[in-house]
Amino acid sequence: MRRNGCDYRACRLIDFQAHTHALLNTLGALEIDIVIPDMGSLREELRYLLSCMSERARSKDLQLFFDMQKDLVAERSSFADIRARIVDGSQFHAVIGRAIERGEIDPARLTPRIVSLPLDLARHEMIMTFQPLSDDAIREIVDGIFLPLVRRDEPTSLM
């Protein structure tokens, strides 16, 4: 079968590659080129990162997630594959590294799933609502979910 002078399967691959490229650019724009300065605490740095991501998200761009579902299935790919290409080398890793150096978090608690949790929750919220993150959502992700999972246990004082 031919479409516009192109073999149908070849056209589908080109379409998929074009959509994937567009999605990677959109997702990458949420995190790439965001420089998170050392603000002295994981809480402040993570809140700043999520705020920057949120400011870059637009409903039109987020719609790409839904538009690509069939293409991903057809190519035996997934959003997880795309996410992995973007998250590697993220500023987020620098934020986590500084928090470990400052002794704010327990590296023994950092599984890959826990480390990715704040960014995953932020993306999920934006995709599900097609809205930027509210201050309350950022506060809940950072203070209510992530920090309790990774903070070092406070030593108990002997009285």
Buried (B, 14 or more C-beta within 10 A) or exposed (E): EEEEEEEEEEBBBEEBEEBBEBBBEBBBBBBBEBEBEEBEBBBBBBBBBBBBBBEBBEEEBBEBBEEBEEBBEEBEBEBEEBBEEBBEEBBBEBBBEBBBEEEBBEEEEBEEEBBBBBBBBBBEBBBEBBBBBEEEBBBBBBEEEBBEBBBEEEEEEEE
